[in-house]
Amino acid sequence: MSEKRRNSKNRILRSGEIQRKDGRYAYKYVDAFGKPQFVYSWKIVPTDKTPAGKREDISLREKEQEIRRDIDDGIDTLGKKMTVCELYAQQIRHRGNVKYNTTVSRSRLMRMLKEDPIGACPIDSVKMSDAKEWALRMREKGVAFSTIRNDKRSLNAAFYTAIQNDCVRKNPFDFPITDVLEDDTEPKEPLTPEQEESLLSFVKNDSVYCKYYDEIVILLGTGLRISELCGLTAADVDFEERKIHVDHQLLRCKEKGYYISTPKTKSGIRQIHMSENVYQAFLRVRDNRKKVMPVIIEGYTDFLFLKRDGYPKTASNYAMTLLNLAKKYNKCHETPLPKMFSAHVLRHTFCTNLANAGINPKALQYIMGHANITMTLNYYAHASFDSARAEMKRLTA
């Protein structure tokens, strides 16, 4: 009968365990791919003391227990040791067919993960408390609530994939972000009917902003995203059928300059009916356009809304214009426009008006180009007392 192997303290070593010449213990096992792997510790059992000057760690027997549990549960013992940064890099590599803005957002999140302690942590060591601390650190750095919420959603998806791939058992990012952070996002309020009427009257009669009247009428009467409005060409407006074809948007950034992109989602490809006011506004836009050298952007030309240099306007042009317009308007009106007045407020107003008028939610979803009906239904929450009373009177008459 062969003699049992023992360590320097005359304790019997189990199968796969060895003690090296420097006193450190090692355990050899075979992973899920059939490859030999090793784990190490200065302690063989939890009661042993770590030698002076050596990093504190759990004992070898505790590591063996984790390995056996992982193998029994089918956990990838190598995959669970990838870092959070490596997991996120894998996640975005497997989902590469995205828009440019998404690529930029992903690069920002990866950069922040590399700068934060959580990025270098093995994914099997990340607890929910660690994920919550990460969210708090992001807030302390001044990151907006909506950005943290979106980043948490991305990391939640990455860890969900890790669970599917048998790398971890639990998702540390599976918690409501409002459990940790207060949502201090400025609510987007639509214009009231009185504000809408007052705004149009002000713009129409103002010597500076009257030139933007038709664009504001179109935005209030179609619910177009501002990038969709900027991308409209003469070919997209069917005056005979009185409809607008939306199948692209015009964007601009420092890295790429002007570029054409498909709508935000597949549902963004749609046709929008022109009301009489919108129809007349488009007629004025068509008739008042200056003759300029045609600008061609990725095959698109004859853009409707141009700057002085003949190039099409972009979202940034309208953003500053609308903020300045609101400042001037608020100086001479008791009821001010929303604090963050923007093109999105006009889109928000259009959608709320249709919701309050009782339009079929699925029809409204189509008009707005929403991918999810939940987003559309949220606009019904903006009903005022007057609209609710009118609806009740109609139903109980």
N, C-alpha and C positions, 0 to 999 in steps of 0.2 A: 504494500500500500504506500503511495507516494506521500511525502511529507507536505503538510500545509504550508503555503507561503505566508510569511509574517513580516510586519513592518519593524521599524527600529525600536518600537516599544513592545515588541513581541506579541502584537495583536494580529489575528488571522486576517489576511486579505481575501476579499471575495473575488470571484471570477471577473476578469477585466480590469482589476485594480492593480496598480504598481506603485512603488515608491522610488522616486529618482534619487540619485546620489546626493543632490542638494537638499533632500528631505521633502520636496514637494510631491504631492500625490497626483496621480493621473488615472483616468478611467477611459477605456477604449470601448467604443460601441459602433454599430453599423447603422447608418441613417436610412431613410426611406428610399434612397436611390442606390443602396447597396454599397456605399462608400464608407470606409472607416473614418471615424471622427474621435476627437479627444476633448475632454474637459479636465480642468486642473483646479487644485485647491491646496492650501497649506494645512488644512485640517481634514481629517478623515471622518470625524463625527462632530456634531455641534458643540460638544463640551470641550473639545481641544482648544488650546489658545493659539492665536496667530503669532508666529515669530516676530520679534521686535523689528520694526522697519519695513514689514511687509504689509501689503494692502489687505484690509479686512474684507472677507468674502464668506459666503456660506460654505458649509463643509462639502466634501466630495460625495458623501452618502446622500445628502439633500439634493445635490445635483443629479445623482443617479436616479433618485426617486422622481424628479421632474422629467428626466429623459424617458423613463419607463411609462410615466403617465402620458407624455406627449406621443410616444410610439403607439400606446394602446388607443389613444384618441385620434391617431392619424395626423398629428400636428407635424408640420415641416420644421424639424429642429434647426435647420439652417435658415430657412425663410424667416423664422421668428426673430432672428438676430439682425435682420436688416434694419437700418435706421429709419426714422420717420422721413427724412429727406429722401432716402433711397426708395422707400415705399411710394412717396408722392411722385418721384421721378418715373417710377414704373407705371403708376396710374395714368399720368398724362401722356406717356409714350404709347400706351395702349389705346388712348383716345385722342389721336392726333388730328382728326379731320374737324378742326374748329376754326372759328373766325379769328381775324387778326387781333381784335380787342381781347378775346379770351386768351390768346397766346401771351399778350402783354400782362394780363392779370395773373396768369400762371407764373410768369417769370418773377413778378413782384412777390407772390406768396412764397416761391422757392427761395428767393433772396432773404425774406424775413425768417423763414424756417432755419436757414443756415446761420443767421445772426442770433437766433434764440436757442437756449439750452435744449429745448425739446427736440430740435431737429437732429441732434446727434444721438438721441436715445434709441436703444433697440426697441422695436415695436412691442415686444412681449413685456417690456418693463413699464410701459406707459399706462398709468392708472387714470381713472376719470378725474381724480383730484388734480393730476398733472395737466390734463386738458383744460380744466377750469382755470388753473393758475396761468396757463398760456393765454387764455382769453383776457384775464385781468391784466396781464403784462402788455397785451396789445392795446388795451384801453389806456393804460398809463403812458404809452408811447404816443397817444393822440390819434390812434386809428379809429375811424368812424364806426359806429355800431353796425351799420349795414354791411360794411366791408368785413368786419369780424364775423358777422353772421354768415356771409357768403363763403369766407375762408373756412369756417368751421364745417359748413356743408360739404366743401371739397374734401376736407380731411376725414369727415364722417364716411364719405363715399370710398375713399382710399382704404380705410380700415375695414369697411364692409367687404371690399374685394379681398383683403387679407384674410378675413374669416372664411370666405368662400374658397380661398386657396389653401385652407388649413394651416395658416401661419400663426394665427392667434385665435383665442376662444371668444373674447369679448371686445366690444367696440368702445373705447374710452371717450369718443366724441359723440356718443349717442345720448345726448341730453339737451333739453331746451335751453337755448342761449339766454333766454330771459330769466333762467334760474340764477344766473351769474351776473348779468349786466342789465341795466335799465335801458329800455329802448328810448333814447332821447332824440330820435329822428324827427325832424320837423314835419308834421303831418301835411300832406298835400291836399289843400282844400280847393274845390272847384269855385268858379265865380258864381255868384247868385244871379238870377235873371236880371235884377236891377243893375248889378255891377257890369254884367255883359253889355247891356244896352248903353250904360253910361260910358264904358270903355270905347265902344265902337263910335259913339258920338264924339268923344274927345279926340280920338285918333283922326277921324274924318275931317275935323275942323282945325287940327293943330298944324301950324305952318311947317314944323320940323318932321313930325311923324306921319303926316297924311300920306306920304309915299309908301307906307307900310300897310295901309288900310286893307288893300285887297288880300295880302298875305294873311293878315289876322282874320279876315272874313273866311278865308279858305280853311285855315287851321281850326277855327271855331265851328265850321260847318262840315268838316270831313273827319276830324279826329286823326289826321295823318301824323305820324311821327315826323319830327323836324328833319331828320335825315332823308325820309321818304319825300318830303316836300322839296328839299334841295335837289334831289335826283330827278324830279319830274322834267320830262322833255315834251316838246310839242306833240310827239307821236303818242304820248301816254294819255293825252286828253282827247276824248271822243266827244266833240261838240254835238254831233248828230244824235248819238244815243244818250248824251248827257251822263257819261260815266268816266271815271278815272281808273286807269290800269296801274296797279302797284305790283311791281315784281323786282324792284331793286332799290337801293339807297345809295346816296353819295356821301362819302366820308373823307376826312382829311386828317393827317397826322404828320409830325415832323419827319419821321423815318420814311414814310412812303409818299407823302404829298397827297394829291387827290387820288382816290381809288373808289371803284364801284364794288358793292357787296350785295349779296342777296338779302332780303328782309331778315329781321331778327330771328324769326322762326319760319318754318314752311307755311304756317298758317298766315304769315304776313303777305303771301301772294294772294291778291284779292282784287275785286273791282268795287268801286265806291260810287254810288249815285250822287249826282250833283243837284242840290236844291236850286231854286231860282236865284237866291243870293250868291251861291257859290258859282253858278253858271255865269252870272253877270260879272263876277269878279274875275273869272278866267278870261272872259271876253276882253275885259279892260287890260289884263296882263298881256294878252296876245297882241292887242292893237297898239299898246304903248311901248312895246319892246323896241329898244334901239337896234339899229343895224350894226352889228359888230362882226369881226372875224370869227368864224365858227371855232369853238373849242371842242376838241374830241378827247374824251376820257374813256379808255378801254372800249372803244367802239360806240360810245354814247355821245350824242351831240345835240345841238339845238335846245339847250337847257333854258327853262322858263325864267328862273329867278337869278339875275346876274348882278355882280358888283360893277363899279365904275370901270374897272379894267377889262370887263367882258368875261371874266371867269365866274363860274357859278358860286352863289353864296353857300356857306356851310353852317353847321349848327353853332359854331363859335361866334359867327357874325350875328346871328339872331339872339344869342344869349345876352350879349352886352347891350344890344339895341333894346331888348325887352326890359332889362333891368333899369336902364336909363329912362325908358318910357314910363315905367311904374313910378320912379322917383318924381318925375314931373307931374304925373297924374295925381299922386298922393298929396302934392302941395296945395292943390285946389279942390280936393274932394274930402268930405268928412269921413266917408267909409273907404279906407285904403284898400288897395289890391293886396293879394297874399304876399307875405314877406319875401318868399323866394319865387317871384313871378317869372315864369318861363314858358316856353312853347309847350312843355308837358302839362302845365296848368290849363292851357287851352284845349289840349287833347282830353284831359281829365274832365273839363267842363262839358265838352261835346258828349262824352260817354255818359256822364251823370244825367244830362238832359234827356237823352234817349231812354235811360233806365227809368227815370222819373215819369216819362211819358208812357211807360208800360210796354216798351218794345219786347218782343220775344228774346229771351236771353241768348239763345243759340244764334239768332240773327245778329244781335249786338256783338257776340263773340267773333263772328265772321267779319263784320264791318271794322272792328278794332284790330283784327289780325292777332288775337290772343291764342296761344297754343293750349291754354288751360281754361276751362269754363269757370274755375274757382276765381281766377283773376277778374273775369268779367262780372261775376256775381258780387264781388266786393264793391262795385260801383253802386249797387242797389242799397248799400248801407249809408249812402250819403243823402238819403231822402230827408227832406226838411219836414217841419210840421205842416206847412201849407200843402206840400205834395202828398203827404200821407193823408191829410184830411180830404183832399180832392179825390184820392183813390178810394177812401172809405165811403164817401158820398156816392161815388159812381157804382160801387159794389152793393151798397145797401139801399139804393134808390128804388 
